[in-house]
Amino acid sequence: MTTPKKSVEKKTQVREYTYSDLSKLTVGSEPVNVYGVVLDATFPHKSFKSDKYICSYKIASSTSPVDK
């Protein structure tokens, strides 16, 4: 005799993202989602103030101001 297999339903969560213009963001604001191009990045290094590692990125998007 074989036992019938139980059907397994995989539940997936649907995440909704709201993207913000870089020109409308301020330093220290809450985490946001953005599209942009990475212009420069630093190599990860240990923070002087804690045991965490830091990596900085300089990004730009189509909403970034352009110097003429």
PyMOL Python script that loads the backbone (N, CA, C, O; Angstrom):
from pymol import cmd

cmd.read_pdbstr("""\
ATOM      1  N   MET A   1       0.823  -1.178   0.000  1.00  0.00           N
ATOM      2  CA  MET A   1       0.000   0.000   0.000  1.00  0.00           C
ATOM      3  C   MET A   1       0.873   1.249   0.000  1.00  0.00           C
ATOM      4  O   MET A   1       1.907   1.304   0.665  1.00  0.00           O
ATOM      5  N   THR A   2       0.446   2.223  -0.739  1.00  0.00           N
ATOM      6  CA  THR A   2       1.145   3.506  -0.733  1.00  0.00           C
ATOM      7  C   THR A   2       0.240   4.559  -0.129  1.00  0.00           C
ATOM      8  O   THR A   2      -0.980   4.532  -0.294  1.00  0.00           O
ATOM      9  N   THR A   3       0.856   5.473   0.564  1.00  0.00           N
ATOM     10  CA  THR A   3       0.070   6.552   1.165  1.00  0.00           C
ATOM     11  C   THR A   3       0.048   7.734   0.199  1.00  0.00           C
ATOM     12  O   THR A   3       1.061   8.035  -0.434  1.00  0.00           O
ATOM     13  N   PRO A   4      -1.079   8.395   0.082  1.00  0.00           N
ATOM     14  CA  PRO A   4      -1.145   9.550  -0.815  1.00  0.00           C
ATOM     15  C   PRO A   4      -0.254  10.688  -0.307  1.00  0.00           C
ATOM     16  O   PRO A   4      -0.160  10.938   0.895  1.00  0.00           O
ATOM     17  N   LYS A   5       0.387  11.361  -1.246  1.00  0.00           N
ATOM     18  CA  LYS A   5       1.260  12.480  -0.885  1.00  0.00           C
ATOM     19  C   LYS A   5       0.418  13.718  -0.599  1.00  0.00           C
ATOM     20  O   LYS A   5      -0.568  14.001  -1.279  1.00  0.00           O
ATOM     21  N   LYS A   6       0.833  14.428   0.409  1.00  0.00           N
ATOM     22  CA  LYS A   6       0.147  15.675   0.739  1.00  0.00           C
ATOM     23  C   LYS A   6       0.642  16.764  -0.202  1.00  0.00           C
ATOM     24  O   LYS A   6       1.835  16.862  -0.489  1.00  0.00           O
ATOM     25  N   SER A   7      -0.270  17.559  -0.665  1.00  0.00           N
ATOM     26  CA  SER A   7       0.156  18.667  -1.510  1.00  0.00           C
ATOM     27  C   SER A   7       0.718  19.771  -0.621  1.00  0.00           C
ATOM     28  O   SER A   7       0.134  20.133   0.401  1.00  0.00           O
ATOM     29  N   VAL A   8       1.849  20.285  -1.033  1.00  0.00           N
ATOM     30  CA  VAL A   8       2.510  21.328  -0.266  1.00  0.00           C
ATOM     31  C   VAL A   8       2.377  22.630  -1.035  1.00  0.00           C
ATOM     32  O   VAL A   8       2.833  22.749  -2.173  1.00  0.00           O
ATOM     33  N   GLU A   9       1.748  23.596  -0.398  1.00  0.00           N
ATOM     34  CA  GLU A   9       1.610  24.913  -1.015  1.00  0.00           C
ATOM     35  C   GLU A   9       2.690  25.823  -0.470  1.00  0.00           C
ATOM     36  O   GLU A   9       2.866  25.949   0.742  1.00  0.00           O
ATOM     37  N   LYS A  10       3.392  26.439  -1.361  1.00  0.00           N
ATOM     38  CA  LYS A  10       4.444  27.362  -0.953  1.00  0.00           C
ATOM     39  C   LYS A  10       3.867  28.771  -0.946  1.00  0.00           C
ATOM     40  O   LYS A  10       3.427  29.285  -1.974  1.00  0.00           O
ATOM     41  N   LYS A  11       3.880  29.378   0.223  1.00  0.00           N
ATOM     42  CA  LYS A  11       3.361  30.734   0.344  1.00  0.00           C
ATOM     43  C   LYS A  11       4.507  31.713   0.116  1.00  0.00           C
ATOM     44  O   LYS A  11       5.565  31.612   0.736  1.00  0.00           O
ATOM     45  N   THR A  12       4.279  32.637  -0.765  1.00  0.00           N
ATOM     46  CA  THR A  12       5.288  33.659  -1.022  1.00  0.00           C
ATOM     47  C   THR A  12       4.736  35.007  -0.597  1.00  0.00           C
ATOM     48  O   THR A  12       3.557  35.311  -0.778  1.00  0.00           O
ATOM     49  N   GLN A  13       5.622  35.798  -0.032  1.00  0.00           N
ATOM     50  CA  GLN A  13       5.219  37.134   0.374  1.00  0.00           C
ATOM     51  C   GLN A  13       5.443  38.085  -0.793  1.00  0.00           C
ATOM     52  O   GLN A  13       6.453  38.011  -1.492  1.00  0.00           O
ATOM     53  N   VAL A  14       4.504  38.957  -0.983  1.00  0.00           N
ATOM     54  CA  VAL A  14       4.642  39.975  -2.008  1.00  0.00           C
ATOM     55  C   VAL A  14       5.090  41.254  -1.313  1.00  0.00           C
ATOM     56  O   VAL A  14       4.407  41.777  -0.433  1.00  0.00           O
ATOM     57  N   ARG A  15       6.245  41.740  -1.726  1.00  0.00           N
ATOM     58  CA  ARG A  15       6.759  42.975  -1.136  1.00  0.00           C
ATOM     59  C   ARG A  15       6.503  44.125  -2.093  1.00  0.00           C
ATOM     60  O   ARG A  15       6.704  44.010  -3.302  1.00  0.00           O
ATOM     61  N   GLU A  16       6.065  45.208  -1.539  1.00  0.00           N
ATOM     62  CA  GLU A  16       5.848  46.401  -2.344  1.00  0.00           C
ATOM     63  C   GLU A  16       6.916  47.423  -1.975  1.00  0.00           C
ATOM     64  O   GLU A  16       7.156  47.700  -0.800  1.00  0.00           O
ATOM     65  N   TYR A  17       7.541  47.968  -2.991  1.00  0.00           N
ATOM     66  CA  TYR A  17       8.590  48.953  -2.779  1.00  0.00           C
ATOM     67  C   TYR A  17       8.124  50.302  -3.297  1.00  0.00           C
ATOM     68  O   TYR A  17       7.473  50.393  -4.338  1.00  0.00           O
ATOM     69  N   THR A  18       8.461  51.331  -2.569  1.00  0.00           N
ATOM     70  CA  THR A  18       8.236  52.693  -3.020  1.00  0.00           C
ATOM     71  C   THR A  18       9.606  53.320  -3.198  1.00  0.00           C
ATOM     72  O   THR A  18      10.393  53.391  -2.255  1.00  0.00           O
ATOM     73  N   TYR A  19       9.889  53.777  -4.416  1.00  0.00           N
ATOM     74  CA  TYR A  19      11.195  54.357  -4.709  1.00  0.00           C
ATOM     75  C   TYR A  19      11.148  55.870  -4.578  1.00  0.00           C
ATOM     76  O   TYR A  19      10.167  56.509  -4.961  1.00  0.00           O
ATOM     77  N   SER A  20      12.225  56.439  -4.030  1.00  0.00           N
ATOM     78  CA  SER A  20      12.310  57.878  -3.782  1.00  0.00           C
ATOM     79  C   SER A  20      13.367  58.506  -4.686  1.00  0.00           C
ATOM     80  O   SER A  20      14.371  57.875  -5.015  1.00  0.00           O
ATOM     81  N   ASP A  21      13.132  59.746  -5.078  1.00  0.00           N
ATOM     82  CA  ASP A  21      14.124  60.499  -5.839  1.00  0.00           C
ATOM     83  C   ASP A  21      15.269  60.868  -4.906  1.00  0.00           C
ATOM     84  O   ASP A  21      15.042  61.242  -3.756  1.00  0.00           O
ATOM     85  N   LEU A  22      16.500  60.763  -5.402  1.00  0.00           N
ATOM     86  CA  LEU A  22      17.656  61.124  -4.576  1.00  0.00           C
ATOM     87  C   LEU A  22      17.612  62.584  -4.181  1.00  0.00           C
ATOM     88  O   LEU A  22      18.057  62.950  -3.094  1.00  0.00           O
ATOM     89  N   SER A  23      17.075  63.426  -5.061  1.00  0.00           N
ATOM     90  CA  SER A  23      17.048  64.859  -4.783  1.00  0.00           C
ATOM     91  C   SER A  23      16.106  65.213  -3.629  1.00  0.00           C
ATOM     92  O   SER A  23      16.212  66.304  -3.069  1.00  0.00           O
ATOM     93  N   LYS A  24      15.197  64.322  -3.267  1.00  0.00           N
ATOM     94  CA  LYS A  24      14.237  64.596  -2.197  1.00  0.00           C
ATOM     95  C   LYS A  24      14.637  63.974  -0.854  1.00  0.00           C
ATOM     96  O   LYS A  24      13.907  64.110   0.128  1.00  0.00           O
ATOM     97  N   LEU A  25      15.779  63.299  -0.803  1.00  0.00           N
ATOM     98  CA  LEU A  25      16.208  62.636   0.424  1.00  0.00           C
ATOM     99  C   LEU A  25      17.080  63.554   1.263  1.00  0.00           C
ATOM    100  O   LEU A  25      17.738  64.456   0.746  1.00  0.00           O
ATOM    101  N   THR A  26      17.072  63.307   2.569  1.00  0.00           N
ATOM    102  CA  THR A  26      17.938  64.052   3.483  1.00  0.00           C
ATOM    103  C   THR A  26      18.809  63.068   4.251  1.00  0.00           C
ATOM    104  O   THR A  26      18.450  61.900   4.404  1.00  0.00           O
ATOM    105  N   VAL A  27      19.936  63.534   4.725  1.00  0.00           N
ATOM    106  CA  VAL A  27      20.841  62.699   5.498  1.00  0.00           C
ATOM    107  C   VAL A  27      20.176  62.312   6.801  1.00  0.00           C
ATOM    108  O   VAL A  27      19.585  63.156   7.475  1.00  0.00           O
ATOM    109  N   GLY A  28      20.267  61.047   7.160  1.00  0.00           N
ATOM    110  CA  GLY A  28      19.695  60.591   8.419  1.00  0.00           C
ATOM    111  C   GLY A  28      18.230  60.228   8.342  1.00  0.00           C
ATOM    112  O   GLY A  28      17.616  59.932   9.367  1.00  0.00           O
ATOM    113  N   SER A  29      17.649  60.245   7.138  1.00  0.00           N
ATOM    114  CA  SER A  29      16.238  59.866   7.031  1.00  0.00           C
ATOM    115  C   SER A  29      16.111  58.348   7.185  1.00  0.00           C
ATOM    116  O   SER A  29      17.113  57.635   7.221  1.00  0.00           O
ATOM    117  N   GLU A  30      14.905  57.877   7.273  1.00  0.00           N
ATOM    118  CA  GLU A  30      14.693  56.441   7.435  1.00  0.00           C
ATOM    119  C   GLU A  30      15.125  55.704   6.162  1.00  0.00           C
ATOM    120  O   GLU A  30      15.260  56.333   5.112  1.00  0.00           O
ATOM    121  N   PRO A  31      15.344  54.378   6.233  1.00  0.00           N
ATOM    122  CA  PRO A  31      15.780  53.618   5.058  1.00  0.00           C
ATOM    123  C   PRO A  31      14.796  53.762   3.891  1.00  0.00           C
ATOM    124  O   PRO A  31      13.580  53.746   4.084  1.00  0.00           O
ATOM    125  N   VAL A  32      15.337  53.902   2.690  1.00  0.00           N
ATOM    126  CA  VAL A  32      14.528  54.079   1.485  1.00  0.00           C
ATOM    127  C   VAL A  32      15.065  53.200   0.367  1.00  0.00           C
ATOM    128  O   VAL A  32      16.172  52.671   0.470  1.00  0.00           O
ATOM    129  N   ASN A  33      14.293  53.042  -0.694  1.00  0.00           N
ATOM    130  CA  ASN A  33      14.699  52.311  -1.892  1.00  0.00           C
ATOM    131  C   ASN A  33      14.947  53.313  -3.000  1.00  0.00           C
ATOM    132  O   ASN A  33      14.124  54.196  -3.240  1.00  0.00           O
ATOM    133  N   VAL A  34      16.095  53.179  -3.688  1.00  0.00           N
ATOM    134  CA  VAL A  34      16.439  54.097  -4.772  1.00  0.00           C
ATOM    135  C   VAL A  34      17.038  53.307  -5.936  1.00  0.00           C
ATOM    136  O   VAL A  34      17.567  52.211  -5.754  1.00  0.00           O
ATOM    137  N   TYR A  35      16.943  53.887  -7.137  1.00  0.00           N
ATOM    138  CA  TYR A  35      17.673  53.418  -8.305  1.00  0.00           C
ATOM    139  C   TYR A  35      18.763  54.437  -8.555  1.00  0.00           C
ATOM    140  O   TYR A  35      18.516  55.640  -8.471  1.00  0.00           O
ATOM    141  N   GLY A  36      19.957  53.981  -8.858  1.00  0.00           N
ATOM    142  CA  GLY A  36      21.028  54.917  -9.147  1.00  0.00           C
ATOM    143  C   GLY A  36      22.239  54.194  -9.700  1.00  0.00           C
ATOM    144  O   GLY A  36      22.271  52.968  -9.802  1.00  0.00           O
ATOM    145  N   VAL A  37      23.224  54.983 -10.049  1.00  0.00           N
ATOM    146  CA  VAL A  37      24.487  54.468 -10.558  1.00  0.00           C
ATOM    147  C   VAL A  37      25.544  54.720  -9.504  1.00  0.00           C
ATOM    148  O   VAL A  37      25.662  55.835  -8.995  1.00  0.00           O
ATOM    149  N   VAL A  38      26.320  53.689  -9.167  1.00  0.00           N
ATOM    150  CA  VAL A  38      27.389  53.846  -8.188  1.00  0.00           C
ATOM    151  C   VAL A  38      28.562  54.541  -8.879  1.00  0.00           C
ATOM    152  O   VAL A  38      29.134  54.012  -9.833  1.00  0.00           O
ATOM    153  N   LEU A  39      28.915  55.732  -8.388  1.00  0.00           N
ATOM    154  CA  LEU A  39      30.019  56.499  -8.958  1.00  0.00           C
ATOM    155  C   LEU A  39      31.339  56.179  -8.270  1.00  0.00           C
ATOM    156  O   LEU A  39      32.395  56.201  -8.902  1.00  0.00           O
ATOM    157  N   ASP A  40      31.279  55.881  -6.971  1.00  0.00           N
ATOM    158  CA  ASP A  40      32.484  55.629  -6.199  1.00  0.00           C
ATOM    159  C   ASP A  40      32.111  54.792  -4.989  1.00  0.00           C
ATOM    160  O   ASP A  40      30.991  54.891  -4.488  1.00  0.00           O
ATOM    161  N   ALA A  41      33.027  53.976  -4.519  1.00  0.00           N
ATOM    162  CA  ALA A  41      32.797  53.172  -3.320  1.00  0.00           C
ATOM    163  C   ALA A  41      34.107  53.014  -2.573  1.00  0.00           C
ATOM    164  O   ALA A  41      35.178  52.969  -3.178  1.00  0.00           O
ATOM    165  N   THR A  42      34.014  52.930  -1.248  1.00  0.00           N
ATOM    166  CA  THR A  42      35.209  52.706  -0.447  1.00  0.00           C
ATOM    167  C   THR A  42      35.297  51.227  -0.096  1.00  0.00           C
ATOM    168  O   THR A  42      34.287  50.525  -0.052  1.00  0.00           O
ATOM    169  N   PHE A  43      36.498  50.772   0.148  1.00  0.00           N
ATOM    170  CA  PHE A  43      36.705  49.399   0.571  1.00  0.00           C
ATOM    171  C   PHE A  43      36.177  49.264   1.997  1.00  0.00           C
ATOM    172  O   PHE A  43      36.388  50.167   2.807  1.00  0.00           O
ATOM    173  N   PRO A  44      35.499  48.171   2.328  1.00  0.00           N
ATOM    174  CA  PRO A  44      34.986  48.014   3.700  1.00  0.00           C
ATOM    175  C   PRO A  44      36.124  48.090   4.724  1.00  0.00           C
ATOM    176  O   PRO A  44      37.169  47.463   4.552  1.00  0.00           O
ATOM    177  N   HIS A  45      35.906  48.863   5.784  1.00  0.00           N
ATOM    178  CA  HIS A  45      36.899  49.003   6.834  1.00  0.00           C
ATOM    179  C   HIS A  45      36.206  49.047   8.188  1.00  0.00           C
ATOM    180  O   HIS A  45      35.030  49.398   8.289  1.00  0.00           O
ATOM    181  N   LYS A  46      36.950  48.688   9.222  1.00  0.00           N
ATOM    182  CA  LYS A  46      36.385  48.645  10.564  1.00  0.00           C
ATOM    183  C   LYS A  46      36.217  50.062  11.103  1.00  0.00           C
ATOM    184  O   LYS A  46      37.104  50.903  10.954  1.00  0.00           O
ATOM    185  N   SER A  47      35.082  50.313  11.725  1.00  0.00           N
ATOM    186  CA  SER A  47      34.786  51.616  12.310  1.00  0.00           C
ATOM    187  C   SER A  47      35.705  51.884  13.498  1.00  0.00           C
ATOM    188  O   SER A  47      36.082  50.965  14.225  1.00  0.00           O
ATOM    189  N   PHE A  48      36.062  53.157  13.686  1.00  0.00           N
ATOM    190  CA  PHE A  48      36.875  53.536  14.839  1.00  0.00           C
ATOM    191  C   PHE A  48      36.049  53.541  16.122  1.00  0.00           C
ATOM    192  O   PHE A  48      36.592  53.382  17.215  1.00  0.00           O
ATOM    193  N   LYS A  49      34.735  53.723  15.987  1.00  0.00           N
ATOM    194  CA  LYS A  49      33.867  53.868  17.161  1.00  0.00           C
ATOM    195  C   LYS A  49      33.237  52.559  17.634  1.00  0.00           C
ATOM    196  O   LYS A  49      32.769  52.478  18.769  1.00  0.00           O
ATOM    197  N   SER A  50      33.219  51.524  16.771  1.00  0.00           N
ATOM    198  CA  SER A  50      32.587  50.259  17.160  1.00  0.00           C
ATOM    199  C   SER A  50      33.272  49.108  16.432  1.00  0.00           C
ATOM    200  O   SER A  50      34.264  49.309  15.732  1.00  0.00           O
ATOM    201  N   ASP A  51      32.740  47.913  16.598  1.00  0.00           N
ATOM    202  CA  ASP A  51      33.296  46.737  15.934  1.00  0.00           C
ATOM    203  C   ASP A  51      32.643  46.469  14.584  1.00  0.00           C
ATOM    204  O   ASP A  51      32.867  45.419  13.983  1.00  0.00           O
ATOM    205  N   LYS A  52      31.835  47.414  14.105  1.00  0.00           N
ATOM    206  CA  LYS A  52      31.155  47.243  12.824  1.00  0.00           C
ATOM    207  C   LYS A  52      32.062  47.632  11.666  1.00  0.00           C
ATOM    208  O   LYS A  52      33.026  48.379  11.834  1.00  0.00           O
ATOM    209  N   TYR A  53      31.735  47.112  10.491  1.00  0.00           N
ATOM    210  CA  TYR A  53      32.459  47.477   9.279  1.00  0.00           C
ATOM    211  C   TYR A  53      31.638  48.485   8.483  1.00  0.00           C
ATOM    212  O   TYR A  53      30.408  48.433   8.488  1.00  0.00           O
ATOM    213  N   ILE A  54      32.315  49.395   7.803  1.00  0.00           N
ATOM    214  CA  ILE A  54      31.658  50.475   7.066  1.00  0.00           C
ATOM    215  C   ILE A  54      32.110  50.438   5.609  1.00  0.00           C
ATOM    216  O   ILE A  54      33.279  50.183   5.318  1.00  0.00           O
ATOM    217  N   CYS A  55      31.189  50.692   4.715  1.00  0.00           N
ATOM    218  CA  CYS A  55      31.491  50.855   3.298  1.00  0.00           C
ATOM    219  C   CYS A  55      30.631  52.012   2.800  1.00  0.00           C
ATOM    220  O   CYS A  55      29.412  51.993   2.967  1.00  0.00           O
ATOM    221  N   SER A  56      31.251  53.011   2.194  1.00  0.00           N
ATOM    222  CA  SER A  56      30.513  54.183   1.715  1.00  0.00           C
ATOM    223  C   SER A  56      30.366  54.122   0.204  1.00  0.00           C
ATOM    224  O   SER A  56      31.269  53.677  -0.505  1.00  0.00           O
ATOM    225  N   TYR A  57      29.213  54.575  -0.281  1.00  0.00           N
ATOM    226  CA  TYR A  57      28.930  54.611  -1.713  1.00  0.00           C
ATOM    227  C   TYR A  57      28.517  56.018  -2.116  1.00  0.00           C
ATOM    228  O   TYR A  57      27.801  56.701  -1.385  1.00  0.00           O
ATOM    229  N   LYS A  58      28.972  56.438  -3.274  1.00  0.00           N
ATOM    230  CA  LYS A  58      28.518  57.698  -3.860  1.00  0.00           C
ATOM    231  C   LYS A  58      27.665  57.301  -5.062  1.00  0.00           C
ATOM    232  O   LYS A  58      28.155  56.665  -5.996  1.00  0.00           O
ATOM    233  N   ILE A  59      26.370  57.683  -5.035  1.00  0.00           N
ATOM    234  CA  ILE A  59      25.463  57.293  -6.115  1.00  0.00           C
ATOM    235  C   ILE A  59      24.825  58.528  -6.747  1.00  0.00           C
ATOM    236  O   ILE A  59      24.754  59.596  -6.139  1.00  0.00           O
ATOM    237  N   ALA A  60      24.368  58.351  -7.977  1.00  0.00           N
ATOM    238  CA  ALA A  60      23.681  59.427  -8.702  1.00  0.00           C
ATOM    239  C   ALA A  60      22.528  58.805  -9.478  1.00  0.00           C
ATOM    240  O   ALA A  60      22.567  57.631  -9.848  1.00  0.00           O
ATOM    241  N   SER A  61      21.510  59.611  -9.714  1.00  0.00           N
ATOM    242  CA  SER A  61      20.374  59.161 -10.520  1.00  0.00           C
ATOM    243  C   SER A  61      19.972  60.278 -11.473  1.00  0.00           C
ATOM    244  O   SER A  61      20.584  61.346 -11.490  1.00  0.00           O
ATOM    245  N   SER A  62      18.951  60.025 -12.255  1.00  0.00           N
ATOM    246  CA  SER A  62      18.493  61.047 -13.210  1.00  0.00           C
ATOM    247  C   SER A  62      17.915  62.265 -12.496  1.00  0.00           C
ATOM    248  O   SER A  62      17.750  63.314 -13.119  1.00  0.00           O
ATOM    249  N   THR A  63      17.603  62.152 -11.203  1.00  0.00           N
ATOM    250  CA  THR A  63      17.073  63.286 -10.449  1.00  0.00           C
ATOM    251  C   THR A  63      18.169  64.079  -9.735  1.00  0.00           C
ATOM    252  O   THR A  63      17.893  65.108  -9.117  1.00  0.00           O
ATOM    253  N   SER A  64      19.401  63.602  -9.820  1.00  0.00           N
ATOM    254  CA  SER A  64      20.515  64.285  -9.151  1.00  0.00           C
ATOM    255  C   SER A  64      20.817  65.603  -9.874  1.00  0.00           C
ATOM    256  O   SER A  64      20.774  65.662 -11.103  1.00  0.00           O
ATOM    257  N   PRO A  65      21.124  66.663  -9.106  1.00  0.00           N
ATOM    258  CA  PRO A  65      21.466  67.928  -9.750  1.00  0.00           C
ATOM    259  C   PRO A  65      22.781  67.801 -10.527  1.00  0.00           C
ATOM    260  O   PRO A  65      23.695  67.087 -10.115  1.00  0.00           O
ATOM    261  N   VAL A  66      22.855  68.506 -11.654  1.00  0.00           N
ATOM    262  CA  VAL A  66      24.052  68.463 -12.491  1.00  0.00           C
ATOM    263  C   VAL A  66      24.710  69.825 -12.460  1.00  0.00           C
ATOM    264  O   VAL A  66      24.057  70.837 -12.712  1.00  0.00           O
ATOM    265  N   ASP A  67      26.009  69.863 -12.153  1.00  0.00           N
ATOM    266  CA  ASP A  67      26.757  71.122 -12.163  1.00  0.00           C
ATOM    267  C   ASP A  67      27.099  71.466 -13.608  1.00  0.00           C
ATOM    268  O   ASP A  67      27.544  70.607 -14.370  1.00  0.00           O
ATOM    269  N   LYS A  68      26.889  72.720 -13.979  1.00  0.00           N
ATOM    270  CA  LYS A  68      27.207  73.144 -15.357  1.00  0.00           C
ATOM    271  C   LYS A  68      28.403  74.034 -15.368  1.00  0.00           C
ATOM    272  O   LYS A  68      28.823  74.491 -16.431  1.00  0.00           O
TER     273      LYS A  68
END
""", "prot")
cmd.dss("prot")
cmd.show_as("cartoon", "prot")
cmd.util.cbc("prot")
cmd.orient("prot")
